Amino acid sequence: DASAEVARSVNVGGVREMIELAKAAKRLERLVHHSSVFVSGNRRGVVLETELARGQEFRSPVEESLALAEQMLARHATLPVSVVRAPWVVGDSLTGEVDRLDGIYPLLVFLAGAPRGAPLPLPPRAESTLYTVPVDYLARAARAIAAHPGALNKTVQLVDPAAPSVQGFVEIVAERFGLRF
């Protein structure tokens, strides 16, 4: 929900600061930049890290600013960078702990508050794949990527190839809450 100005300040401005710090760091081994799979905007299919500016449209200023930040980082090829693109980041895989209720959490809140026995409507585009990654998995993956020689100057997307559809996710959650369609 951030404005374009705030999104650019945080994401593009943040990468500008990272680049300056990386250039000044004499013993820097690796800079890991956390980005998002949403930098591809409305493009479909395989989108390579070299294909960030292909005329795609974005759903939000945040997505656009993340793409701009990655483009800026790519122009500094001499820096030891690895980019980690994640989908929606969710709570810890073991505890479920989360620091804010955005992404898929409003849907979970809705489902948790639905009257028992009431049929549930499906959200729009329920056939769409729902890509998520637990925050602890993302942290462990980023550490492994930072240490892996083959990930130097590469972009790694952390996407589950067997992620459920929105409908599948709602069905799993509904079953856990004792709800029905």
N, C-alpha and C positions, 0 to 999 in steps of 0.2 A: 504493500500500500504506500510505499515511499514515493515522493514526488520525483520528477526527473532530476531536479537540482540536487536533492539529497542523495539519490542513487548514484549520480555521477560523482558527487563529492566523496562518498564513501568508497565506491568500487574503483572508479578511475583514479581518483585522488589517492586512494590507498595503494594501488599498484604503482603509481608514480613514486610514492614514498618508499615502497619495497625496492624499486629499481635503484633509487639513490642509495639506499642502505646497502644493497647488494654490490653496487659498484665500489662503495667505500670499504666493504669488508674484505680484508686482505686474505683471509683463510676460509672463505665461504666454500663449502663443498656442494651444497644443494639448497636451492630455494624451492619450496613446495607452495604452489599457488592453488588455493581452493576456489573452484569455479562451479559451474552448474551445467547440466546437460541442456538446460533451457537457453543456452547461448545460440543454439541452432534455430531459435524462433519457430516459425511455422513450417520449416523444411521437414521433409519426411525421408526415411531411409537412412543409409549410412552417411554421416557428415564428418569428413576428416578435419583434423585440427587446422589444416591449411585452408579450409573453406569457411572461414568465419564471416566473410563479407560477400554474400551472394545474393543480396537484395531481399533477404527474408524479412518478414514482419515479426514484431515482438508483441507479446500479450501485455507487457508492462515495461515501464522505464527501468526497472531493476534488471530484467533480462537483457535489455539493450545495453545497459551500462556494464554488465558482466562481459558481454561480447566485445565491447570497446576496450575494456581492461585487458582481455586476452590478446586482442590485436596489438595493443601497446606493448605488452610483454613480449610478443613474438618479434617485434622489431629490435629486440635486444638479444640477438642470438648468441652473443658471446657469454651471456650469463648462464650459470649451471641451473637450469630451471626444469621442474617437472610440474605439469598442470594436472590436477585431480578434479575431474568433473563428476559431480554427484547429482542424483535426482533429489526429490524431497527428502530432507534429512529428518528422521524421526527419532524418538527416544531410545534410550539404552536398550539393547536387545535382551538383557537379563532383568533389569528392574523396571523398564518402561519409563524411567524418569526423563522428563522433558523440561526445557526452560521456557517455552512459550507455546501457546496453542494456536498454531497457524498450519498451513498446508492441509493435511488430511484430518487434523484434530477437530475442526468444526463439525465435520461429518460424524466423527466418533461421539462428540458431545450430543449431537442430534440423535444418534442411534441409542446412546445410553439413556436419554430422556424420553424416548418413545414409549407410549403406553404398551404394556405387555399384552400380546394378543392382537394388537392392531396391525393391519397389513401395512407394510412399508413401501413407499414409492421408491423407484430407482432414480438417481440423479441423471441429468442429461449426459449423453455419450457414455453410458454405462459399459459399453463394449470396449472402451479405451483401456489400454494397459496402465496400471497404477504402479509407477516406479518409485520405490522408496529405498533408503539405506539407513540402518541404525547408526547413531552417532558414534558409538564405540567401534563399530566395524570400520567406519570412515576414518577414525583416528588411527586404528591399527594398520589399515591399508596405506594411509599417507606415510606412516613411518616406514613401512616396507618399501614403498615406492621411492622414498627419499634415499634409501640405502641400496637400491638396485641399480647397478651400472647401466642396464638396458633401458631404464626409464629416463635417463638423462636427455633433456631437451625433447621429451615426448609428452603427449597428453594421454591420460588414462581415464577411461569412463567406467565408473563403478555402477554397472547396471545389471540387475538380475535377469538373465535370459528367460527365466520361467516366472516372471512377475505376474501376479493375478490381474484380471480385469477389474475395473471398478465394481462391476456386479459381483465378481467372485469375492472381492474384499468385503463388500457389504454382506454377502451371504455368510462368510466366516464370522464376521462380527455379530451379525444377527443371531447366529446359532449360539454364540457365547453368551449373548444377552437374553436368550430365550425369546427371540422375536421371530416373526414370519413375514413372508411376502404376500 
